């Protein structure tokens, strides 16, 4: 039986690149992380050999990288050599193998996060200031209370809202 590639998800963070090799009930797992590449091999529950070799987009710190195995996958935490530099892709070559995908569940555009967070904090501070300088909130005595324990109210635009 020929070797196959393991489905691989990846995402980028300021200090690390994370890769998840999606193999359930893996055996004979071998992970070799070098400064410019990673080599992964294992067998799946059916005994099929899986093998991935990835040349990294940029140099990594192989000494400060590690992998963790679970019943569903093998996750690798690969430390970047240059921190806070975004990787536009995982591979050195500008091609995307069919077995490699971005992990959009964990992906976050972290570049410029500090300015965005500061702007959000300033926005919330401004909102709190407006709320505290205005009159107290209106009473809720006139709200309808349906039989099933929910209440209904309308906002300034006339939109109905339900809650408990």
C-alpha angles and dihedrals in degrees: 000000000000123000118259134199120255115236104256130198123191141181137181131237131173095263104019144036112216124209127184119197103203105218121138119215093001123188134189091027116186123179121181116184115190130174093266106021148022126222118199128182137164144133123256127223090277092053094252113150114237123195132178128176117184126186104210124237089235140003118290135197101250093183092061097043128096145175134224126202125211133170091267105035151352114246122199124201106201116189114223118233090218110040123211092026112122119228112220089199139003098236130071091227119068092240129101116220114219091242094055121081139165112255097233092179088067101025116116127174095232098171109110092010092137093060092044092049091048091050091049092050091050091048093051091046089053091049091050090050091053092048094049094049095051128078121284118280116277121264119259098216094110097054120117114244112200120210095259095064101260126122129216128211139166127228124219091277092055095252114150117233128189127203143149 
